Amino acid sequence: MTRPFTRLAWIAATFTYLLIILGAIVRITGSGLGCGEHWPLCNGKLLPPLDLPTMIEYGHRLAAAAVSVLVATLAAYAWWLRRGAGSPKGVPDGPREQYPPGRTAYVALGLLVVQVLLGAVTVKLSLPSWTVILHLGTAMLLLATLIVAAQLTPGASPGNTQPPITPRSRAGSVALALGFVTVLLGALTANLGAASACLGFPLCNGQLAPAGNYLQHVHWTHRLLAYTLFAYVVWWAVRSRRRGAWYVVALVTLQVGVAAAMVLLALPPPLQAAHVAVGTAVWAALVLAVL
């Protein structure tokens, strides 16, 4: 039977995943300043006029508020359980948990605070690229931390304990690091407007080493990282023979396919959103496979 703490962690992780996609939709539709430079209010109001850009940005903020409540509740619940209030003696009625959770929920709460502050800075500074990328990176770390909280909490499932570090797990950690860097380079490519700098696929403007401006170099570096990630996870899956690693291979293959279609079809917004959605799923799958 799934523990209440584990269920809550998975719900928070799911909402965080959806929040990342909503953040991408905000960027793709150019709605990042749909609430002006006001924060936490929207255009100086709690309930602003809802034109389309404002609705998109305001919906993103409401989703962020929901994630904040879930993560704060998870941390509070972890604290309550760790103090023994969740033991059978402490709670005569209601859900009882035999094993207290670890401190991962506190890490998630700390990342949430950083994420909220970065969101405010991003709006106040009118969306500079470096804050947008940090904002996404922190969101990815928050998603990973919530997955860890759900998956590695003692007693979450029979025999669920922290595995020892082995060469195979180290190989998975390399895949995880490579995936994280690839995601950040993808965010940099999108926010610098470099997504259209390399036409054609798989080469960049028909060249193996493009000789254009720095936007081409940023885009091409992101592609090379994606190709490297694909090759590495295939090697990792063959070597480890883990089902989770093969799921990662399938998702990375899908992501490369979405990226190719996006470039060849001149960056249609639905494919841009799908690229972020699948990329985030790759990251989550990497975390699960490593665990």
PEHU-V688858 format. One record per residue. N is the residue number from 1. RES is the residue in three letters. NEAR is the number of other C-alpha atoms within 8 Angstrom. D_FIRST is the distance of its C-alpha to the first C-alpha in Angstrom with 2 decimals. Layout:
n = {N/N}
res = {RES/RES}
near = {NEAR/NEAR}
d_first = {D_FIRST/D_FIRST}
//
This chain:
n = {1/2/3/4/5/6/7/8/9/10/11/12/13/14/15/16/17/18/19/20/21/22/23/24/25/26/27/28/29/30/31/32/33/34/35/36/37/38/39/40/41/42/43/44/45/46/47/48/49/50/51/52/53/54/55/56/57/58/59/60/61/62/63/64/65/66/67/68/69/70/71/72/73/74/75/76/77/78/79/80/81/82/83/84/85/86/87/88/89/90/91/92/93/94/95/96/97/98/99/100/101/102/103/104/105/106/107/108/109/110/111/112/113/114/115/116/117/118/119/120/121/122/123/124/125/126/127/128/129/130/131/132/133/134/135/136/137/138/139/140/141/142/143/144/145/146/147/148/149/150/151/152/153/154/155/156/157/158/159/160/161/162/163/164/165/166/167/168/169/170/171/172/173/174/175/176/177/178/179/180/181/182/183/184/185/186/187/188/189/190/191/192/193/194/195/196/197/198/199/200/201/202/203/204/205/206/207/208/209/210/211/212/213/214/215/216/217/218/219/220/221/222/223/224/225/226/227/228/229/230/231/232/233/234/235/236/237/238/239/240/241/242/243/244/245/246/247/248/249/250/251/252/253/254/255/256/257/258/259/260/261/262/263/264/265/266/267/268/269/270/271/272/273/274/275/276/277/278/279/280/281/282/283/284/285/286/287/288/289/290/291}
res = {MET/THR/ARG/PRO/PHE/THR/ARG/LEU/ALA/TRP/ILE/ALA/ALA/THR/PHE/THR/TYR/LEU/LEU/ILE/ILE/LEU/GLY/ALA/ILE/VAL/ARG/ILE/THR/GLY/SER/GLY/LEU/GLY/CYS/GLY/GLU/HIS/TRP/PRO/LEU/CYS/ASN/GLY/LYS/LEU/LEU/PRO/PRO/LEU/ASP/LEU/PRO/THR/MET/ILE/GLU/TYR/GLY/HIS/ARG/LEU/ALA/ALA/ALA/ALA/VAL/SER/VAL/LEU/VAL/ALA/THR/LEU/ALA/ALA/TYR/ALA/TRP/TRP/LEU/ARG/ARG/GLY/ALA/GLY/SER/PRO/LYS/GLY/VAL/PRO/ASP/GLY/PRO/ARG/GLU/GLN/TYR/PRO/PRO/GLY/ARG/THR/ALA/TYR/VAL/ALA/LEU/GLY/LEU/LEU/VAL/VAL/GLN/VAL/LEU/LEU/GLY/ALA/VAL/THR/VAL/LYS/LEU/SER/LEU/PRO/SER/TRP/THR/VAL/ILE/LEU/HIS/LEU/GLY/THR/ALA/MET/LEU/LEU/LEU/ALA/THR/LEU/ILE/VAL/ALA/ALA/GLN/LEU/THR/PRO/GLY/ALA/SER/PRO/GLY/ASN/THR/GLN/PRO/PRO/ILE/THR/PRO/ARG/SER/ARG/ALA/GLY/SER/VAL/ALA/LEU/ALA/LEU/GLY/PHE/VAL/THR/VAL/LEU/LEU/GLY/ALA/LEU/THR/ALA/ASN/LEU/GLY/ALA/ALA/SER/ALA/CYS/LEU/GLY/PHE/PRO/LEU/CYS/ASN/GLY/GLN/LEU/ALA/PRO/ALA/GLY/ASN/TYR/LEU/GLN/HIS/VAL/HIS/TRP/THR/HIS/ARG/LEU/LEU/ALA/TYR/THR/LEU/PHE/ALA/TYR/VAL/VAL/TRP/TRP/ALA/VAL/ARG/SER/ARG/ARG/ARG/GLY/ALA/TRP/TYR/VAL/VAL/ALA/LEU/VAL/THR/LEU/GLN/VAL/GLY/VAL/ALA/ALA/ALA/MET/VAL/LEU/LEU/ALA/LEU/PRO/PRO/PRO/LEU/GLN/ALA/ALA/HIS/VAL/ALA/VAL/GLY/THR/ALA/VAL/TRP/ALA/ALA/LEU/VAL/LEU/ALA/VAL/LEU}
near = {3/7/9/8/11/13/10/10/14/11/9/12/11/8/11/12/10/8/12/11/11/9/9/10/10/13/9/10/8/8/12/11/12/12/12/8/10/11/9/5/9/14/9/8/7/6/5/9/5/7/6/6/13/14/10/12/14/11/8/12/8/8/10/9/8/9/12/9/8/11/14/9/8/12/12/8/9/14/8/10/13/10/7/9/10/16/11/9/7/8/11/6/5/5/7/9/11/8/6/12/12/9/7/11/14/8/9/13/11/8/12/11/8/9/11/8/8/11/9/10/9/12/14/10/8/8/10/8/9/6/11/11/11/9/11/11/10/11/12/10/9/12/12/10/12/15/14/12/14/13/11/11/14/11/11/12/8/5/5/11/8/5/5/4/6/6/6/7/9/9/9/12/9/8/12/12/8/10/12/10/8/12/9/11/11/10/10/11/14/9/9/8/9/13/10/9/9/12/11/10/9/5/10/14/8/8/7/6/5/10/4/7/6/6/12/13/10/12/14/11/9/12/8/8/10/10/8/8/13/11/8/9/12/10/8/12/13/7/6/8/9/8/7/9/14/11/9/13/12/8/11/12/9/9/11/9/8/11/10/10/9/12/13/10/7/7/11/8/8/6/12/11/12/9/11/10/9/11/11/11/9/12/12/11/11/14/12/10/11/9/8}
d_first = {0.00/3.80/6.37/9.32/11.66/10.24/10.30/13.73/14.93/14.33/16.10/18.86/19.25/19.63/22.20/23.95/24.30/25.84/28.02/29.46/30.42/31.98/33.90/35.26/36.36/38.16/40.04/40.80/42.23/44.13/42.47/41.87/44.59/43.80/43.54/46.62/46.55/44.97/41.73/39.58/41.65/42.45/46.21/46.70/44.76/41.35/41.59/43.96/45.72/43.33/45.27/43.25/43.18/42.34/39.53/37.97/38.30/37.28/34.15/33.31/33.87/31.69/28.82/29.51/29.37/25.92/24.70/26.50/24.78/21.28/22.14/23.95/21.11/18.72/21.43/22.03/18.42/18.46/21.78/20.62/17.74/20.20/22.69/20.48/20.11/16.33/16.54/16.48/20.27/20.55/18.55/19.17/17.38/14.75/11.57/11.70/10.92/12.10/13.42/15.82/15.90/19.06/22.01/21.22/20.71/24.26/25.59/24.18/25.97/29.14/29.06/28.64/31.77/33.65/32.62/33.86/37.09/37.64/37.20/39.85/42.18/41.82/42.93/45.66/47.14/47.09/44.51/45.95/44.36/43.35/41.26/39.61/38.61/37.34/35.39/33.66/33.15/31.48/29.20/28.19/27.55/25.46/23.32/22.97/22.15/19.31/17.87/18.33/16.67/13.47/13.72/15.26/13.71/13.26/9.85/8.38/7.61/9.35/12.98/12.90/16.24/19.35/21.41/25.10/27.74/29.44/32.10/29.57/27.49/30.83/31.73/28.57/29.50/32.93/31.47/29.45/32.66/34.68/32.31/32.48/36.28/36.54/34.62/36.93/40.00/38.88/38.72/42.15/43.54/42.45/43.61/46.96/47.68/47.80/45.64/48.86/50.82/50.05/50.89/50.11/47.44/46.73/49.80/50.83/53.87/54.66/54.91/53.00/54.14/54.89/57.91/57.21/56.17/53.28/51.02/51.31/50.50/47.34/46.19/47.16/45.38/42.14/42.70/43.51/40.32/38.36/40.24/39.60/35.85/35.84/37.83/35.80/32.34/33.87/35.22/31.94/30.00/32.72/32.81/29.13/28.11/24.72/23.15/22.22/25.89/27.06/24.97/26.85/30.08/29.47/28.85/31.88/33.96/33.03/33.90/37.27/37.94/37.24/39.45/42.22/42.21/42.21/45.27/47.14/46.67/47.88/44.61/43.51/41.13/38.30/38.30/38.43/35.28/33.63/34.78/32.95/29.76/29.68/30.82/27.98/25.54/27.34/26.81/23.05/22.86/25.04/22.79/19.73/22.01/23.41/20.10}
//
